[in-house]
């Protein structure tokens, strides 16, 4: 399984919005906010997964290198903390975008 399989597909949303502005209509601010929040949520989920992968790697490195094991485990713990923070942010964005008004 390569990195493409693990990463979330993220797309810039500018092309559709730019096309509608060229056609004479302005983008809906509520829809734009929802799209921005969804993009931010996806980025946070992707970041959390990356931190989890880094922590797993560091934990494996700790078992193979006893001299630096403690340092690897400390780094792994930091990555786990960062992953937890990213998931918390992703939940906040998911909660906001669940509101019909996008607030």
N, C-alpha and C positions, 0 to 999 in steps of 0.2 A: 504494500500500500504506500503510494508516494504522497508527497506533501499536498498535491492537488486534491487527493481523496479526503484528506483530513481538514483542509481549510474550507471555511464557508465561502461560497461565491458572493463577492460584493461587487456591486455595479454603481457607477456614478449615475445619477439620475438627471444630469443636466441636459442630455440630448432631447428628451421628450419635452421638458419644460422650455427649452430654447425654441423648439419647433412651434410650440403653442404661442409663444410671445411673438414670433415672426408672423404668425397667422393673424395677429391683431388682438388676441385675447391674453389677459394676464393670468398667471398661475394663481390658483386658489391658495391663500395663505394657510388655511387649516390643513389642506392636503400637503402642502410643502413642508409644514411642520411635522406632520405624521411621517412623511418620507424621511425627513432628516432624523427623527427619533428612531425610526426603524433601522436606518443605516448605522446610527450610533450604537443601537442595541446589538446588531450583528457584529460590529467591530469589537465590542466588549466581550461577546461570547467567543469570538475568534481569539482574542487576546488571552482569555482565561484558558482556553484549550492549549494555546502555545505555552503558557506558564506551567500547565500540568505536564506537558511533554518534557519541558526543561527540567522540572522537578524529578520526573521519572528517570531521566538520563543521569542527573546528578546523584540520585540514590543508587543507580547501578554502578556509577563511577566510584562511589564510596565503598562498595563491596569489593571492587577490584583493586583499590589503592588504599591500603590500611594507613599509610603515613598521612594522607590528606583526607581521610574519611570524615573527620569532624568538620572540616571546612566545606566539603561537598554537602554534608547534611545540613549545615547552617544555610547554605545557598538554596538548597531544596526547600527548606522551611520558608525562606523569603518568597520563593516562587509560588508556593502554596498560598501564602498570605495574599500575594498580588492577584492570584487567580480568584480567591474568595472575594476580594474587593471588586474585581471586574464583573463577577457574577452578580454582586449586589447592585452595581450600576446598571447592568443589563436588566435586572428585575425592575428597577425604577423606571427605565425607559419603556419596558413592556407594560407597566401599570399605567403610565401616562397615555400611551397610544391606545389603550383599551377604552378610554373615555371617548364618546362620540364627538365631543368638541375638541379633542386633541389637547386638552389642558392637563 
